[in-house]
Structures are given as C-alpha cells and as structure tokens.
Amino acid sequence: MTQDAIRKREQLTGWLLITPALIVVLLVFAYPIGRAFWLSLFQQNLGTELQAQFYGLSNYGRLLGDGRFWQSMQNTAIFTAVSIFFELILGMAIALILNKSFRGRGALRTISLIPWALPTAIMGLAWAWIFNDQYGIANDILRIFGFDGITWLGQPLPAMVALIIADVWKTTPFIAIILLAGLQSISSDLYEAHSIDGATPIQSFTQITLPLLAPQILIALLFRFAQAFGIFDLVQVMTGGGPAGATETVAIYIYATIRRYLDFGYGAALVVVTFILLILAVAIAGLLLSKLRVSVTGER
C-alpha cells in the first residue's frame, strides 16, 4: 500500500470517528442558532392571533440603536472582566495551597468544591439574603466595624459588587480544580533543581509554575469567559437586572424581550448578535492568550 493510500485511509478513519461529534455540534449549536436567525427575520403582531410578518434585517437595524442592549452589553463586560480577574487570582492561590502535602488535604479539596456543586439559583437566593439591607449579615459585619449599612441590592454600584462577590465565591473552585490538575503534572524535581541554583520561591513560581501552567490557565479563562458572559440565573435571582437596569446582563435582556414583551423576532436577533459577539470575543481572547503562552514558554 502506497503512502498516499495510507494517508487517505487515515483521513477517512478520522472523519468517521469525528462524524458523531460533528452531528452533536450541529444539533446542539448550529440548528438553534440557524433557527434563531430565521425567526429574527420576522416580526410577531399580537392581536386576536399571533401572526408573523417577514421583517427582513430590520430587527438588526433596530438593535444598532437600542441603548438598552448596549447598556446590558456593558454591564455584562464589566461583570465578566472583574469576576474572572478575581477568580483567577483566588483560584491560583487555592490551587497552590491544595497542591501542598499536609494532613487533611483530601477533605479540604472536597470541601473546596462545595460552592461549585451548589445549584446557582439556591446559592443566589442565599446571597440575596446576605446582602439584604435590613437583616443581611453583610451590613451586620459593617456595623461591627463602625460603618453604616449599605443598600446593597438597591443601588447600582453595590448591586454589581454583590453579584461579583457571589459569582467569585461560586466559581472560583472551578478554576482552582483545573489549575490544581496542572500543578500536579509538574515534577517536583524541577523546583528542587531550581532551588539548588539559588532561586527564590517567587522566581520558581514565575519561571516554572506559570509557564508550565499556561495551558490550564488558558482553558480555565476561556471556559469562565463563556460562562460569565452568558450569566442569567444568578442575576435573575439576586437583582432581576435592577436597580434601574444597572445589573441587567444580555441574557436578562433577551429573557425580558421574549418572555415579558413577547417580541420573538427581536429577541431572536439579540440571540444571534450576542452569539456572534461571544464567538468573536472568545476567539480574540484565545488568540491573545495563546500568543502570551508562546511568549512565556517559547513554544511554537
């Protein structure tokens, strides 16, 4: 058998193996987005009957001038960037601690996953009670130290801060467990040899840990970016997008457009545009992080 025949046979085998995954991707992602794009070309008129009229790309033109959409996009970007920043720092610290050998490490690793395992809606309700301005424990702690209570969920900035705190508490274990898996793949001999050469712990962290942990950091950041950008349940339970739209994310706005105002065509257009923006943002973030990884590790 010639080399070309072997290559074609291997390619055919590869396509046969990947076909089930491609079918799943088409069913889970391509079809819903395609269906949403088709719906976005129509406008629903609410009368005695629900009638749809072809509207073309007018819904997308309407979106360009929709200040509420761009405000929700800004809220989502702020929430995503700040949350991921603190989650990466705290997740790295937790992973470094859990990577050490000490008594009770297994139990501590299990306990650290509890926030991630809890249902987001239930956890969001608990945090809403914590940040309640009248009987929440957050204001009780502030009063103990002599500060006045804050109307956490009734003011724009405190409400966003409360959401970020709740999300960081919930999802930091996710990043920590991914980074911990990466840390366990790094040989301790590298650190021993580095210390013999006179390197400090900080130098070992920056010259060994970070470069070798770059793939896991990239994966964690991309996953968390996609999840945080589409946040819905936590915001819906804690603030509902208020006060005055200060914490309204894109997902909350789409939900209100479709379920509250029954504007299915425009809601579908919001879904399509948000999906495209998310894909572009993830692609750009992945490209930048990959270049950063190459510059740090020197890989090609």
N, C-alpha and C positions, 0 to 999 in steps of 0.2 A: 504494500500500500504506500502510495506516494505521500510526501509531506502535505501537499495541498488537500488530498483526500482526508488525511488525518485531521487537518485543521478544520475542514468543513464539517467533519463528523463531530468534532468537539464543539463547534459553534452550534450545530443542530441540537446536541445534547444540552448545551447551556440554555438555549431558547426553550426547550421542552421543560427544563427544570424551573425556569423563571416564569413560564406562562401562568401557572396558578396564582402566583403573587401579582402579576400584572392584571389578571382578571379581578382579583380582590381590590386592587387600587382603583380600577375603573369603576367598580360597583360602589365603592365607599367614597371616592373623591370626585372622579370625573363626571359620573352621572348626576349627582346632586348639584354640582356647580353648573353643568350644562342645563339642567332643568331650571335652576335659578336664573340663568341668563335668559332663557326662553320666557319665563314669567316676567322678567324685568322689561320686556318689550311691550307689555300690555298695561292697561290701567283698568282697575276694577271700579265700576259705578254701583254704589249701594242704593238700591231702590226696592221695589217690590221683589225683585230678583237680583241675584248677584251676576252682573254681566261684565264681561271683559272686552275692551276695545283695544285694537292694536295702537300702540303709542310710539313705536319706534325707539329711538335713543333719547327721547325727551326726558325720561326718568334720570338719565345720566347727566343731561344738561341741568336739570333741577338740582342734582346733587352738588354740582360745582358751586352753586350759590347758596347752599344750605349751611348757614353758620352754625347750626346746632350739631351737624355732623362733624364739622371741622373742630368744634369745641370738644366733642366727645373723643375725637381722634387725639387731640392734645392731651386730654385727661388720661387716655389710655397710654400714650407715650410716656408721660411723667410717671404714672404708676408702674409701668413695666421697667423703665430705666432705674428708678430708685429701688424698687423691690429686688431686682436682680443684683444690683450693686451690693446691697447689704447681705443678700442670701449667699453670694459668692464668698464674701469675707467671713461670715459666720460659719458657712459650710466648710470652708477650708480649715478654720480653727477647730471645729468639732472633729473633722476627719483626722487631723494631726493628733488630737488627743486620743481618739479611739484607736489609732494605729499603734499607740504605745502599749507595752505589756504591763498589766497591773491586775490585781485581784478584782474580780467582778466585772471585767471588761465585757464579757459576753452579755451579762444582764444589762449593762449600761448601753450597749449597742442596741439591744432590743427596745429598751425604754425610749431611746432617742428617736425611734421610728414611729412612736405613738401619734405625734401630731400629724404626720403624713398619712397615717392609716385612718384617722378620724374622718367621717363624712364632712365635706366642706360646709354644707348647709347648717348642720348642727354646730360645728365649730364657729361659724359666722354668727349664729344666734347667741352663743356664749360670749363672744367678743362684744356683741352689741350690748349685752347686759354689763359687761366690764366697763364699757365706755359710756354707760348711761350717766347723764349729768347730775341726776338726783341721788341715786343709790348705787352707782357703779364704784367698784373698788379702785379704779384709776384715779378718781377725784379724792377718794379717801386717802390714798397714798400721798397725793399732792398736799392735802391739808395737814397731814402729819408733819411734813417738812415746811409748813408755814405758807404754802402757796394757795391762791384762790382756785376754786374749782373751774373747770373748762367745760363749755357746752360742746363736747367732742363731736357729736353727730349732727349738730345744728349749725355749725359754721364751716365755711368752705375748706380752709386750710387744716383745721383739726380733724375734719372728717376724712380728708385724704390721708393724713398721718395715721389715723386709726386703721384705715383699710390697709395701708402699707405694713403696719406693725402686725396685723392679723395675718396677712399673706406671708410675711417673712417667717413668722412663728410656724405657720402651716407647712411651708415648702422648703425651708432650709434643710430638713433631714434628707430630702430627695437629692439635693446637691451633695450633701455630706456623704451619703452612701456611695454615690458614683465616684467621688474623689477618694474615698477610702479604698474602693476596689483598685483604683490606680496606684495608690500608695503601697498597697500590699504586693504589687507586682514589681516594685523597685527593690533591688537587692540591698541588704544592709552592708554588704562588703564595700559598696561604693561610698557610703558615708564613713566607714571605718578608714578606708584609704584616704579619703578627703581630710579627715581629722588628723591623720598621721602627718599629712602635708602641712598642717598648721591652720586649716580652715576653721572658721567660727561656725556656729550653728546657722547664723543668718546667711553666711556665704554658701553653706551646704544647701540651704533652702532655695536660694536664688539660682545657684549654679547646677544643682542636681534635681531637686524636687520639682520646681516649676517647669523646667524644660521637658522632663520625662512625664510630667502630669498634664502637659498641654493637650493631648487628645481627649482626655477625660473632661478637662475644663471646657473644651470646645463643645463636646456633646452635651454637657450639663447646661451650658449657656444657651445653646440652640433650642433644646427642649423647653427650658424655662421661658425663653423669649416667646415661643409659640403659645405656651400655656397662659402666660401673663397677659399677652396681647388679646386673647380671647376670654378674659375673665368675665364671668357672669354671676354665678351663684353666690359668691362671697359678697359682691356689691349689692345684689338684689336683696339679700337677707339683712345686711347691715345698714345700708343707706337708701337703697332703691334708686340710686343715682343722684340723690339730693345731697345737701340742700341747694335748691335753685340750679340743678344740673352740674354742680361743682365736682361730683364724683361719677357722673354719667359716662360710662365707657361705651365703646362702639357696640358691643354685644347688647347692652341695656337699651341703647337707642334703637337698634334693629328690632329687639323684642317689643318695645313700645310701638314702633311703627306698624308692625304686623299684627300683634295681638290686641293692642288697645285701639289703634286707629283703623285697623283692617285695610291698610294700604299695602296690599300684597305686591303690586308691581314695583313700587318704590322701595319697599323692604327687600325685594329680591335684588334690585340694583345695588342697594347698600351691601348686601351679602357678597355680590360679585366683586365690587370695588374693594371691599375690605379684604377679601381673599387674595386678590391680586397684590394689594399693598403688603399683605403679610408675607406672601411668597417672595416679593422683591426685597423686603426688609431682611428676611431670613437668609436669602441668597447673598445679599451685600454683607450682612454680619458674618456669615460663614466664610466668605472670601477674605474679609479683613482679618478674621481670627486665624484663618489658615496661613495668611501671609505673616502674621505675628508669630505663629508657631514655627514657620520656616526660619524667620529671622532669629528666633531664640534657640532653636535646636540645630540649625544649619542643615536640615534635611532638604532634599529636592523633591 
